[in-house]
Amino acid sequence: MSPREILDTLLGYLGFVVEIEEQERDGAAVLQIFTRESERLIGNRGERLEDVQFLLNRMLQSRNKDAVRYIVDVEHYRTMRDDALVERVRQLSLAVVNSGHSVQTDPLNSYERRIVHNAFKDDPHVATWSPPDDARLKRITLRPKR
């Protein structure tokens, strides 16, 4: 079965009627879901969507350890949330540039931290850093580049 078929079957067992499109975004494989029950599938702050993505990728990796990781999105929810996250952090970066002092974000999961680090990797004024501990949610420190 293809990843799209696996996701369709999984969501069908959970009672969702969906249409799924395979897409590519920034070099990543995306399965975009369209459904009338998008809020229920997304869950509180995207937690249910995260769970579905985790399950799909675990199922794919159980068959093939080198399987491509898929991003599961519902009606572009992740795209809009990622854009809003980058915009919030860009506002923080303005405070860093203006004050010359470091600022920390709210706790972020690994996916969100990757989005922030990638957004600032080429920024000439602000550097990002997150501590190397094992916590699931970590803060990112934005600091001025010297």
C-alpha positions as CSV (number, residue, x, y, z in Angstrom):
1,M,0.0,0.0,0.0
2,S,1.1,3.5,-0.7
3,P,1.4,6.1,2.1
4,R,-1.7,7.8,0.8
5,E,-3.7,4.5,0.9
6,I,-2.4,3.8,4.4
7,L,-3.5,7.2,5.6
8,D,-6.9,6.9,3.9
9,T,-7.4,3.5,5.5
10,L,-6.3,4.7,9.0
11,L,-8.6,7.7,8.8
12,G,-11.5,5.6,7.5
13,Y,-11.1,3.3,10.6
14,L,-11.3,6.4,12.7
15,G,-14.6,7.4,11.0
16,F,-13.3,10.2,8.8
17,V,-14.4,10.7,5.2
18,V,-11.5,12.3,3.4
19,E,-9.9,13.2,0.1
20,I,-6.1,13.1,0.1
21,E,-3.7,14.8,-2.3
22,E,0.1,14.1,-2.4
23,Q,2.1,17.2,-2.6
24,E,5.7,18.5,-2.2
25,R,6.5,21.5,-0.1
26,D,10.1,22.7,0.3
27,G,11.4,19.3,-0.7
28,A,9.2,17.5,1.8
29,A,6.5,14.9,1.0
30,V,3.1,16.2,2.1
31,L,-0.2,14.4,2.3
32,Q,-2.9,17.1,2.2
33,I,-6.2,16.0,3.7
34,F,-9.5,17.6,2.7
35,T,-12.6,16.8,4.9
36,R,-15.8,18.3,6.3
37,E,-14.5,17.4,9.8
38,S,-11.2,19.3,9.6
39,E,-11.5,20.8,13.2
40,R,-12.1,17.3,14.7
41,L,-9.2,15.9,12.7
42,I,-6.8,18.7,13.6
43,G,-7.8,18.6,17.3
44,N,-6.7,21.0,20.0
45,R,-3.8,23.1,18.7
46,G,-3.0,20.4,16.1
47,E,-2.4,17.6,18.6
48,R,-4.6,15.0,16.8
49,L,-3.0,15.9,13.5
50,E,0.4,15.4,15.1
51,D,-0.7,12.0,16.4
52,V,-2.0,10.9,12.9
53,Q,1.3,12.0,11.3
54,F,3.3,10.1,14.0
55,L,1.3,6.9,13.4
56,L,1.6,7.1,9.6
57,N,5.4,7.6,9.8
58,R,5.8,4.8,12.3
59,M,3.8,2.4,10.1
60,L,5.9,3.4,7.1
61,Q,9.2,3.0,9.0
62,S,8.1,-0.4,10.4
63,R,8.0,-1.7,6.8
64,N,11.2,0.1,5.7
65,K,13.6,1.9,8.1
66,D,14.7,4.3,5.3
67,A,11.1,5.3,4.4
68,V,10.5,8.9,3.5
69,R,8.9,10.9,6.3
70,Y,5.6,12.4,5.4
71,I,4.0,15.6,6.7
72,V,0.3,15.2,7.2
73,D,-1.7,18.5,6.8
74,V,-5.4,19.2,6.9
75,E,-6.6,21.9,4.5
76,H,-3.3,23.8,4.7
77,Y,-3.6,24.1,8.5
78,R,0.1,23.4,9.1
79,T,1.1,25.9,6.4
80,M,-0.9,28.7,8.0
81,R,0.2,27.7,11.5
82,D,3.9,27.6,10.4
83,D,3.6,31.0,8.7
84,A,2.0,32.5,11.9
85,L,4.8,31.0,14.0
86,V,7.5,32.5,11.8
87,E,5.7,35.9,11.9
88,R,5.5,35.8,15.8
89,V,9.2,34.9,16.0
90,R,10.1,37.6,13.5
91,Q,8.4,40.1,15.8
92,L,10.6,38.8,18.7
93,S,13.7,39.1,16.4
94,L,12.9,42.8,16.0
95,A,13.1,43.2,19.7
96,V,16.4,41.4,19.7
97,V,17.8,43.7,17.0
98,N,16.5,46.9,18.6
99,S,17.5,46.1,22.2
100,G,20.6,44.0,21.6
101,H,19.4,41.5,24.2
102,S,18.5,37.8,23.8
103,V,14.8,36.8,23.9
104,Q,13.3,33.3,24.4
105,T,10.3,31.9,22.7
106,D,7.5,29.9,24.3
107,P,8.1,26.2,24.5
108,L,8.1,24.6,21.1
109,N,8.0,21.0,19.9
110,S,10.8,19.7,17.6
111,Y,8.8,20.4,14.4
112,E,8.2,24.0,15.4
113,R,11.8,24.5,16.5
114,R,13.0,23.2,13.1
115,I,10.7,25.8,11.4
116,V,12.2,28.6,13.5
117,H,15.8,27.6,13.0
118,N,15.3,27.3,9.2
119,A,13.6,30.7,9.1
120,F,16.6,32.4,10.7
121,K,19.5,30.3,9.3
122,D,20.5,33.0,6.8
123,D,19.5,36.0,8.9
124,P,22.4,38.4,9.2
125,H,21.3,40.0,12.5
126,V,19.8,37.2,14.6
127,A,21.0,33.7,15.6
128,T,18.9,31.0,17.1
129,W,19.8,28.4,19.7
130,S,18.0,25.7,21.7
131,P,19.5,23.7,24.6
132,P,20.6,20.1,23.8
133,D,18.4,18.5,26.5
134,D,15.9,15.7,26.0
135,A,12.8,17.6,26.8
136,R,9.9,17.3,24.3
137,L,9.2,21.0,24.5
138,K,12.1,23.5,24.5
139,R,12.4,27.2,24.1
140,I,14.6,28.8,21.4
141,T,16.8,31.7,22.3
142,L,17.1,34.4,19.8
143,R,20.2,36.5,20.2
144,P,22.0,39.2,18.2
145,K,24.8,38.1,15.9
146,R,28.0,39.8,16.6
